[in-house]
Amino acid sequence: MKKIILMLLAVIAMFSMSSCSDSLEVRDRKFVQSAGVSLDGKKVNVTVRVFDGFDETVAYTGSGKNFEDAIDDSEKYQGKDFYTGHMELLVTDKSCTNELLSQIIKANVSPSCLILDNSDPLDYVAENETIKIVEILHTAVRNHLREEKTICDKINGR
């Protein structure tokens, strides 16, 4: 009888410790490849390019009082959460401040994410494929035509 009770408790413990109940699945997210960010007064505008299928990407735009609100605004018309933790490229303009860059890092974007300055970052991200831009940047760095620049470098004034 004691063995049956112990086995029953073990089974109950096993099912109660599983972590699949409220977790966010990969299929419930879209992964952000790149983001173009610009400040308009106190409003943050963003265009994100996300994976949408095997080899396709789609651009979405949004705005908000900070980076996370702008991301939330950009995701509201397509039904999935955007995940910025694997973002490869951030495109900014002259309006980008260290405070905004800190907000971006707090939104799970790696400080080692490549950064590119452009006069119109929103359109640049909307009109260009991230993979091609990143490949061109890596080639330019490899051929000593440009230095690699990350979010961390920009915050530190490099």
RODREN-694210 format. One record per residue: residue number from 1; residue in one letter; x, y, z of N, C-alpha, C in turn. Coordinates in steps of 0.02 Angstrom, whole numbers, plus 50000, padded with zeros to 5 digits. Example, Ala and Ser with C-alpha at 12.3 -4.5 7.8 and 13.67 -1.06 7.14 Angstrom:
RODREN-694210
+-----+---------+-------+-------+-------+-------+-------+-------+-------+-------+-------+
! num ! residuo !   nc1 !   nc2 !   nc3 !  cac1 !  cac2 !  cac3 !   cc1 !   cc2 !   cc3 !
+-----+---------+-------+-------+-------+-------+-------+-------+-------+-------+-------+
!   1 !       A ! 50660 ! 49716 ! 50390 ! 50615 ! 49775 ! 50390 ! 50660 ! 49835 ! 50390 !
!   2 !       S ! 50642 ! 49888 ! 50354 ! 50684 ! 49947 ! 50357 ! 50645 ! 50002 ! 50394 !
+-----+---------+-------+-------+-------+-------+-------+-------+-------+-------+-------+
END
This chain:
RODREN-694210
+-----+---------+-------+-------+-------+-------+-------+-------+-------+-------+-------+
! num ! residuo !   nc1 !   nc2 !   nc3 !  cac1 !  cac2 !  cac3 !   cc1 !   cc2 !   cc3 !
+-----+---------+-------+-------+-------+-------+-------+-------+-------+-------+-------+
!   1 !       M ! 50041 ! 49941 ! 50000 ! 50000 ! 50000 ! 50000 ! 50044 ! 50063 ! 50000 !
!   2 !       K ! 50098 ! 50060 ! 50038 ! 50143 ! 50116 ! 50042 ! 50175 ! 50131 ! 49974 !
!   3 !       K ! 50192 ! 50078 ! 49935 ! 50222 ! 50087 ! 49869 ! 50172 ! 50119 ! 49821 !
!   4 !       I ! 50110 ! 50101 ! 49825 ! 50059 ! 50130 ! 49781 ! 50050 ! 50204 ! 49795 !
!   5 !       I ! 50049 ! 50223 ! 49858 ! 50042 ! 50293 ! 49876 ! 50103 ! 50333 ! 49852 !
!   6 !       L ! 50162 ! 50305 ! 49861 ! 50223 ! 50339 ! 49838 ! 50223 ! 50347 ! 49762 !
!   7 !       M ! 50201 ! 50295 ! 49727 ! 50199 ! 50298 ! 49653 ! 50147 ! 50350 ! 49631 !
!   8 !       L ! 50090 ! 50352 ! 49665 ! 50038 ! 50401 ! 49649 ! 50063 ! 50472 ! 49661 !
!   9 !       L ! 50098 ! 50483 ! 49716 ! 50127 ! 50549 ! 49730 ! 50180 ! 50568 ! 49679 !
!  10 !       A ! 50220 ! 50519 ! 49657 ! 50271 ! 50533 ! 49607 ! 50239 ! 50553 ! 49540 !
!  11 !       V ! 50185 ! 50520 ! 49521 ! 50151 ! 50537 ! 49459 ! 50119 ! 50607 ! 49463 !
!  12 !       I ! 50088 ! 50621 ! 49520 ! 50058 ! 50688 ! 49530 ! 50113 ! 50742 ! 49528 !
!  13 !       A ! 50169 ! 50729 ! 49561 ! 50224 ! 50778 ! 49561 ! 50251 ! 50788 ! 49491 !
!  14 !       M ! 50256 ! 50734 ! 49453 ! 50283 ! 50738 ! 49385 ! 50239 ! 50783 ! 49341 !
!  15 !       F ! 50174 ! 50775 ! 49345 ! 50129 ! 50816 ! 49304 ! 50124 ! 50888 ! 49329 !
!  16 !       S ! 50130 ! 50898 ! 49393 ! 50124 ! 50966 ! 49420 ! 50187 ! 51007 ! 49406 !
!  17 !       M ! 50243 ! 50975 ! 49392 ! 50305 ! 51011 ! 49380 ! 50319 ! 51023 ! 49306 !
!  18 !       S ! 50275 ! 51001 ! 49262 ! 50286 ! 51013 ! 49191 ! 50274 ! 51087 ! 49177 !
!  19 !       S ! 50312 ! 51114 ! 49131 ! 50309 ! 51187 ! 49119 ! 50276 ! 51204 ! 49053 !
!  20 !       C ! 50233 ! 51162 ! 49028 ! 50204 ! 51173 ! 48963 ! 50136 ! 51208 ! 48965 !
!  21 !       S ! 50110 ! 51222 ! 49023 ! 50042 ! 51247 ! 49028 ! 50033 ! 51318 ! 49002 !
!  22 !       D ! 50071 ! 51367 ! 49027 ! 50062 ! 51436 ! 49007 ! 50121 ! 51463 ! 48967 !
!  23 !       S ! 50163 ! 51421 ! 48941 ! 50222 ! 51445 ! 48907 ! 50205 ! 51471 ! 48837 !
!  24 !       L ! 50246 ! 51517 ! 48813 ! 50238 ! 51545 ! 48746 ! 50278 ! 51501 ! 48698 !
!  25 !       E ! 50245 ! 51473 ! 48650 ! 50277 ! 51428 ! 48603 ! 50311 ! 51467 ! 48547 !
!  26 !       V ! 50360 ! 51437 ! 48515 ! 50394 ! 51468 ! 48458 ! 50345 ! 51486 ! 48404 !
!  27 !       R ! 50296 ! 51444 ! 48392 ! 50247 ! 51458 ! 48338 ! 50202 ! 51517 ! 48355 !
!  28 !       D ! 50203 ! 51540 ! 48418 ! 50163 ! 51598 ! 48438 ! 50201 ! 51664 ! 48432 !
!  29 !       R ! 50262 ! 51661 ! 48406 ! 50304 ! 51720 ! 48400 ! 50326 ! 51731 ! 48328 !
!  30 !       K ! 50343 ! 51793 ! 48314 ! 50378 ! 51810 ! 48253 ! 50444 ! 51840 ! 48274 !
!  31 !       F ! 50498 ! 51819 ! 48242 ! 50565 ! 51840 ! 48261 ! 50587 ! 51900 ! 48220 !
!  32 !       V ! 50606 ! 51953 ! 48255 ! 50626 ! 52015 ! 48223 ! 50698 ! 52008 ! 48198 !
!  33 !       Q ! 50708 ! 52020 ! 48132 ! 50774 ! 52019 ! 48102 ! 50808 ! 52087 ! 48109 !
!  34 !       S ! 50770 ! 52140 ! 48096 ! 50799 ! 52207 ! 48098 ! 50745 ! 52257 ! 48119 !
!  35 !       A ! 50768 ! 52314 ! 48141 ! 50722 ! 52368 ! 48159 ! 50751 ! 52434 ! 48139 !
!  36 !       G ! 50709 ! 52477 ! 48112 ! 50727 ! 52546 ! 48098 ! 50693 ! 52589 ! 48151 !
!  37 !       V ! 50730 ! 52633 ! 48183 ! 50703 ! 52671 ! 48239 ! 50718 ! 52746 ! 48229 !
!  38 !       S ! 50667 ! 52787 ! 48243 ! 50675 ! 52859 ! 48238 ! 50633 ! 52892 ! 48292 !
!  39 !       L ! 50659 ! 52947 ! 48318 ! 50622 ! 52987 ! 48367 ! 50589 ! 53046 ! 48332 !
!  40 !       D ! 50525 ! 53057 ! 48349 ! 50489 ! 53115 ! 48323 ! 50462 ! 53152 ! 48384 !
!  41 !       G ! 50501 ! 53199 ! 48409 ! 50484 ! 53231 ! 48472 ! 50495 ! 53181 ! 48528 !
!  42 !       K ! 50441 ! 53164 ! 48563 ! 50445 ! 53113 ! 48617 ! 50418 ! 53046 ! 48594 !
!  43 !       K ! 50397 ! 53041 ! 48531 ! 50368 ! 52980 ! 48505 ! 50422 ! 52938 ! 48469 !
!  44 !       V ! 50423 ! 52873 ! 48484 ! 50469 ! 52827 ! 48452 ! 50432 ! 52793 ! 48394 !
!  45 !       N ! 50461 ! 52798 ! 48334 ! 50433 ! 52764 ! 48276 ! 50478 ! 52706 ! 48258 !
!  46 !       V ! 50448 ! 52651 ! 48239 ! 50487 ! 52591 ! 48224 ! 50458 ! 52555 ! 48163 !
!  47 !       T ! 50502 ! 52527 ! 48123 ! 50484 ! 52479 ! 48071 ! 50525 ! 52417 ! 48084 !
!  48 !       V ! 50492 ! 52361 ! 48091 ! 50527 ! 52298 ! 48104 ! 50518 ! 52251 ! 48044 !
!  49 !       R ! 50570 ! 52213 ! 48029 ! 50566 ! 52162 ! 47978 ! 50569 ! 52095 ! 48015 !
!  50 !       V ! 50517 ! 52054 ! 48006 ! 50511 ! 51991 ! 48043 ! 50508 ! 51933 ! 47994 !
!  51 !       F ! 50530 ! 51875 ! 48019 ! 50521 ! 51813 ! 47980 ! 50447 ! 51798 ! 47975 !
!  52 !       D ! 50425 ! 51780 ! 47915 ! 50355 ! 51762 ! 47903 ! 50354 ! 51701 ! 47858 !
!  53 !       G ! 50372 ! 51645 ! 47886 ! 50377 ! 51584 ! 47846 ! 50450 ! 51565 ! 47840 !
!  54 !       F ! 50464 ! 51518 ! 47796 ! 50531 ! 51489 ! 47791 ! 50583 ! 51540 ! 47768 !
!  55 !       D ! 50572 ! 51571 ! 47712 ! 50622 ! 51618 ! 47685 ! 50595 ! 51687 ! 47672 !
!  56 !       E ! 50536 ! 51702 ! 47697 ! 50505 ! 51766 ! 47684 ! 50507 ! 51811 ! 47745 !
!  57 !       T ! 50512 ! 51875 ! 47733 ! 50508 ! 51924 ! 47787 ! 50456 ! 51977 ! 47768 !
!  58 !       V ! 50428 ! 52007 ! 47820 ! 50377 ! 52058 ! 47811 ! 50394 ! 52116 ! 47857 !
!  59 !       A ! 50379 ! 52177 ! 47835 ! 50392 ! 52236 ! 47876 ! 50327 ! 52261 ! 47908 !
!  60 !       Y ! 50331 ! 52281 ! 47971 ! 50275 ! 52310 ! 48008 ! 50299 ! 52375 ! 48040 !
!  61 !       T ! 50254 ! 52423 ! 48047 ! 50273 ! 52487 ! 48078 ! 50230 ! 52500 ! 48139 !
!  62 !       G ! 50256 ! 52540 ! 48184 ! 50219 ! 52559 ! 48244 ! 50251 ! 52619 ! 48277 !
!  63 !       S ! 50217 ! 52646 ! 48326 ! 50245 ! 52702 ! 48364 ! 50219 ! 52699 ! 48435 !
!  64 !       G ! 50256 ! 52732 ! 48479 ! 50237 ! 52732 ! 48550 ! 50281 ! 52780 ! 48589 !
!  65 !       K ! 50269 ! 52782 ! 48654 ! 50307 ! 52828 ! 48696 ! 50378 ! 52803 ! 48710 !
!  66 !       N ! 50389 ! 52737 ! 48699 ! 50456 ! 52709 ! 48705 ! 50463 ! 52651 ! 48656 !
!  67 !       F ! 50521 ! 52620 ! 48654 ! 50535 ! 52568 ! 48605 ! 50487 ! 52509 ! 48612 !
!  68 !       E ! 50476 ! 52485 ! 48674 ! 50432 ! 52428 ! 48684 ! 50360 ! 52443 ! 48664 !
!  69 !       D ! 50336 ! 52503 ! 48678 ! 50268 ! 52521 ! 48656 ! 50263 ! 52523 ! 48580 !
!  70 !       A ! 50316 ! 52548 ! 48547 ! 50316 ! 52550 ! 48474 ! 50316 ! 52479 ! 48445 !
!  71 !       I ! 50353 ! 52433 ! 48476 ! 50353 ! 52363 ! 48454 ! 50283 ! 52334 ! 48464 !
!  72 !       D ! 50254 ! 52346 ! 48522 ! 50186 ! 52321 ! 48536 ! 50137 ! 52348 ! 48484 !
!  73 !       D ! 50143 ! 52411 ! 48467 ! 50098 ! 52441 ! 48417 ! 50108 ! 52409 ! 48348 !
!  74 !       S ! 50170 ! 52393 ! 48331 ! 50183 ! 52363 ! 48266 ! 50158 ! 52291 ! 48260 !
!  75 !       E ! 50150 ! 52257 ! 48316 ! 50128 ! 52187 ! 48313 ! 50053 ! 52178 ! 48319 !
!  76 !       K ! 50015 ! 52230 ! 48331 ! 49945 ! 52222 ! 48348 ! 49900 ! 52200 ! 48291 !
!  77 !       Y ! 49922 ! 52206 ! 48228 ! 49879 ! 52188 ! 48172 ! 49895 ! 52119 ! 48142 !
!  78 !       Q ! 49937 ! 52080 ! 48174 ! 49954 ! 52016 ! 48143 ! 49949 ! 51956 ! 48190 !
!  79 !       G ! 49935 ! 51965 ! 48254 ! 49917 ! 51910 ! 48297 ! 49971 ! 51872 ! 48333 !
!  80 !       K ! 50034 ! 51891 ! 48325 ! 50088 ! 51856 ! 48360 ! 50132 ! 51907 ! 48396 !
!  81 !       D ! 50165 ! 51884 ! 48449 ! 50213 ! 51926 ! 48484 ! 50278 ! 51929 ! 48444 !
!  82 !       F ! 50309 ! 51988 ! 48443 ! 50374 ! 51996 ! 48411 ! 50428 ! 51983 ! 48463 !
!  83 !       Y ! 50478 ! 51945 ! 48444 ! 50534 ! 51930 ! 48488 ! 50596 ! 51964 ! 48460 !
!  84 !       T ! 50626 ! 52009 ! 48498 ! 50684 ! 52048 ! 48474 ! 50751 ! 52019 ! 48496 !
!  85 !       G ! 50751 ! 51964 ! 48532 ! 50813 ! 51937 ! 48560 ! 50863 ! 51911 ! 48510 !
!  86 !       H ! 50842 ! 51898 ! 48448 ! 50888 ! 51874 ! 48396 ! 50898 ! 51925 ! 48341 !
!  87 !       M ! 50882 ! 51988 ! 48355 ! 50886 ! 52040 ! 48304 ! 50959 ! 52049 ! 48282 !
!  88 !       E ! 50969 ! 52055 ! 48216 ! 51036 ! 52060 ! 48188 ! 51057 ! 52131 ! 48171 !
!  89 !       L ! 51008 ! 52176 ! 48159 ! 51026 ! 52242 ! 48135 ! 50978 ! 52295 ! 48162 !
!  90 !       L ! 51006 ! 52350 ! 48185 ! 50968 ! 52408 ! 48206 ! 50989 ! 52466 ! 48161 !
!  91 !       V ! 50940 ! 52498 ! 48130 ! 50953 ! 52556 ! 48087 ! 50925 ! 52617 ! 48122 !
!  92 !       T ! 50966 ! 52668 ! 48130 ! 50946 ! 52729 ! 48166 ! 50963 ! 52790 ! 48124 !
!  93 !       D ! 50938 ! 52847 ! 48146 ! 50957 ! 52911 ! 48116 ! 50988 ! 52955 ! 48170 !
!  94 !       K ! 50998 ! 53019 ! 48154 ! 51030 ! 53064 ! 48201 ! 50989 ! 53078 ! 48264 !
!  95 !       S ! 50924 ! 53063 ! 48262 ! 50881 ! 53075 ! 48320 ! 50891 ! 53024 ! 48376 !
!  96 !       C ! 50926 ! 52971 ! 48362 ! 50935 ! 52916 ! 48411 ! 50980 ! 52938 ! 48468 !
!  97 !       T ! 50956 ! 52931 ! 48529 ! 50993 ! 52951 ! 48589 ! 51017 ! 52889 ! 48627 !
!  98 !       N ! 51062 ! 52899 ! 48673 ! 51084 ! 52844 ! 48716 ! 51027 ! 52817 ! 48758 !
!  99 !       E ! 50982 ! 52861 ! 48778 ! 50923 ! 52839 ! 48816 ! 50881 ! 52791 ! 48775 !
! 100 !       L ! 50871 ! 52806 ! 48710 ! 50833 ! 52762 ! 48667 ! 50870 ! 52696 ! 48657 !
! 101 !       L ! 50936 ! 52699 ! 48648 ! 50975 ! 52638 ! 48641 ! 50971 ! 52594 ! 48704 !
! 102 !       S ! 50968 ! 52626 ! 48762 ! 50960 ! 52589 ! 48825 ! 50892 ! 52555 ! 48827 !
! 103 !       Q ! 50840 ! 52589 ! 48804 ! 50773 ! 52558 ! 48800 ! 50774 ! 52497 ! 48755 !
! 104 !       I ! 50810 ! 52503 ! 48699 ! 50814 ! 52448 ! 48651 ! 50848 ! 52388 ! 48682 !
! 105 !       I ! 50902 ! 52399 ! 48719 ! 50937 ! 52344 ! 48752 ! 50893 ! 52312 ! 48805 !
! 106 !       K ! 50855 ! 52353 ! 48842 ! 50810 ! 52326 ! 48893 ! 50753 ! 52285 ! 48863 !
! 107 !       A ! 50741 ! 52293 ! 48798 ! 50689 ! 52254 ! 48763 ! 50719 ! 52189 ! 48735 !
! 108 !       N ! 50774 ! 52166 ! 48764 ! 50807 ! 52103 ! 48746 ! 50846 ! 52104 ! 48682 !
! 109 !       V ! 50860 ! 52162 ! 48654 ! 50904 ! 52166 ! 48596 ! 50976 ! 52165 ! 48621 !
! 110 !       S ! 51017 ! 52124 ! 48590 ! 51086 ! 52116 ! 48613 ! 51126 ! 52181 ! 48601 !
! 111 !       P ! 51167 ! 52200 ! 48650 ! 51210 ! 52259 ! 48640 ! 51260 ! 52248 ! 48583 !
! 112 !       S ! 51272 ! 52185 ! 48563 ! 51318 ! 52171 ! 48508 ! 51282 ! 52169 ! 48440 !
! 113 !       C ! 51218 ! 52189 ! 48438 ! 51181 ! 52194 ! 48376 ! 51213 ! 52247 ! 48332 !
! 114 !       L ! 51221 ! 52233 ! 48267 ! 51249 ! 52282 ! 48221 ! 51204 ! 52343 ! 48217 !
! 115 !       I ! 51235 ! 52401 ! 48208 ! 51197 ! 52463 ! 48202 ! 51221 ! 52499 ! 48139 !
! 116 !       L ! 51173 ! 52529 ! 48105 ! 51187 ! 52565 ! 48043 ! 51150 ! 52631 ! 48046 !
! 117 !       D ! 51185 ! 52685 ! 48028 ! 51153 ! 52751 ! 48025 ! 51126 ! 52762 ! 47955 !
! 118 !       N ! 51065 ! 52790 ! 47952 ! 51033 ! 52805 ! 47888 ! 50987 ! 52864 ! 47898 !
! 119 !       S ! 50980 ! 52906 ! 47847 ! 50937 ! 52965 ! 47855 ! 50863 ! 52948 ! 47860 !
! 120 !       D ! 50843 ! 52889 ! 47836 ! 50773 ! 52867 ! 47840 ! 50770 ! 52794 ! 47861 !
! 121 !       P ! 50782 ! 52780 ! 47925 ! 50788 ! 52710 ! 47948 ! 50724 ! 52670 ! 47939 !
! 122 !       L ! 50666 ! 52701 ! 47944 ! 50603 ! 52664 ! 47938 ! 50594 ! 52637 ! 47868 !
! 123 !       D ! 50603 ! 52680 ! 47818 ! 50597 ! 52657 ! 47748 ! 50652 ! 52609 ! 47729 !
! 124 !       Y ! 50712 ! 52621 ! 47756 ! 50769 ! 52577 ! 47739 ! 50755 ! 52505 ! 47760 !
! 125 !       V ! 50728 ! 52496 ! 47820 ! 50712 ! 52428 ! 47844 ! 50652 ! 52400 ! 47804 !
! 126 !       A ! 50603 ! 52442 ! 47789 ! 50544 ! 52418 ! 47753 ! 50562 ! 52395 ! 47682 !
! 127 !       E ! 50611 ! 52428 ! 47651 ! 50625 ! 52415 ! 47580 ! 50683 ! 52367 ! 47568 !
! 128 !       N ! 50721 ! 52348 ! 47618 ! 50781 ! 52307 ! 47608 ! 50779 ! 52244 ! 47650 !
! 129 !       E ! 50803 ! 52190 ! 47621 ! 50807 ! 52126 ! 47657 ! 50866 ! 52128 ! 47706 !
! 130 !       T ! 50853 ! 52110 ! 47768 ! 50903 ! 52112 ! 47821 ! 50964 ! 52070 ! 47804 !
! 131 !       I ! 50954 ! 52010 ! 47780 ! 51010 ! 51964 ! 47767 ! 51059 ! 51995 ! 47718 !
! 132 !       K ! 51033 ! 52028 ! 47666 ! 51078 ! 52059 ! 47616 ! 51117 ! 52117 ! 47647 !
! 133 !       I ! 51083 ! 52157 ! 47688 ! 51117 ! 52214 ! 47720 ! 51173 ! 52189 ! 47766 !
! 134 !       V ! 51158 ! 52139 ! 47807 ! 51207 ! 52112 ! 47854 ! 51266 ! 52082 ! 47817 !
! 135 !       E ! 51253 ! 52045 ! 47763 ! 51307 ! 52016 ! 47723 ! 51352 ! 52070 ! 47694 !
! 136 !       I ! 51322 ! 52124 ! 47668 ! 51361 ! 52180 ! 47641 ! 51403 ! 52212 ! 47695 !
! 137 !       L ! 51374 ! 52223 ! 47754 ! 51412 ! 52252 ! 47810 ! 51471 ! 52208 ! 47830 !
! 138 !       H ! 51459 ! 52143 ! 47835 ! 51514 ! 52097 ! 47854 ! 51569 ! 52097 ! 47801 !
! 139 !       T ! 51550 ! 52100 ! 47737 ! 51599 ! 52102 ! 47684 ! 51640 ! 52166 ! 47687 !
! 140 !       A ! 51607 ! 52222 ! 47700 ! 51642 ! 52286 ! 47705 ! 51691 ! 52285 ! 47764 !
! 141 !       V ! 51671 ! 52255 ! 47820 ! 51716 ! 52250 ! 47878 ! 51775 ! 52205 ! 47861 !
! 142 !       R ! 51761 ! 52149 ! 47830 ! 51814 ! 52101 ! 47812 ! 51865 ! 52133 ! 47765 !
! 143 !       N ! 51842 ! 52176 ! 47720 ! 51885 ! 52209 ! 47671 ! 51912 ! 52276 ! 47695 !
! 144 !       H ! 51903 ! 52290 ! 47760 ! 51928 ! 52351 ! 47792 ! 51901 ! 52415 ! 47760 !
! 145 !       L ! 51839 ! 52411 ! 47735 ! 51806 ! 52470 ! 47707 ! 51765 ! 52507 ! 47759 !
! 146 !       R ! 51751 ! 52473 ! 47814 ! 51712 ! 52503 ! 47868 ! 51726 ! 52464 ! 47931 !
! 147 !       E ! 51719 ! 52497 ! 47988 ! 51726 ! 52464 ! 48052 ! 51659 ! 52434 ! 48072 !
! 148 !       E ! 51662 ! 52377 ! 48106 ! 51600 ! 52349 ! 48132 ! 51576 ! 52393 ! 48189 !
! 149 !       K ! 51512 ! 52411 ! 48188 ! 51484 ! 52454 ! 48239 ! 51423 ! 52421 ! 48269 !
! 150 !       T ! 51422 ! 52417 ! 48335 ! 51367 ! 52386 ! 48372 ! 51331 ! 52438 ! 48414 !
! 151 !       I ! 51276 ! 52418 ! 48444 ! 51239 ! 52463 ! 48488 ! 51285 ! 52486 ! 48545 !
! 152 !       C ! 51322 ! 52439 ! 48572 ! 51369 ! 52455 ! 48627 ! 51420 ! 52507 ! 48605 !
! 153 !       D ! 51447 ! 52499 ! 48544 ! 51495 ! 52548 ! 48518 ! 51465 ! 52618 ! 48514 !
! 154 !       K ! 51403 ! 52622 ! 48490 ! 51370 ! 52687 ! 48483 ! 51358 ! 52719 ! 48552 !
! 155 !       I ! 51336 ! 52679 ! 48600 ! 51326 ! 52706 ! 48667 ! 51392 ! 52733 ! 48696 !
! 156 !       N ! 51447 ! 52698 ! 48681 ! 51513 ! 52718 ! 48707 ! 51546 ! 52771 ! 48664 !
! 157 !       G ! 51511 ! 52797 ! 48614 ! 51538 ! 52852 ! 48573 ! 51587 ! 52832 ! 48520 !
! 158 !       R ! 51589 ! 52769 ! 48501 ! 51635 ! 52746 ! 48448 ! 51601 ! 52749 ! 48381 !
+-----+---------+-------+-------+-------+-------+-------+-------+-------+-------+-------+
END
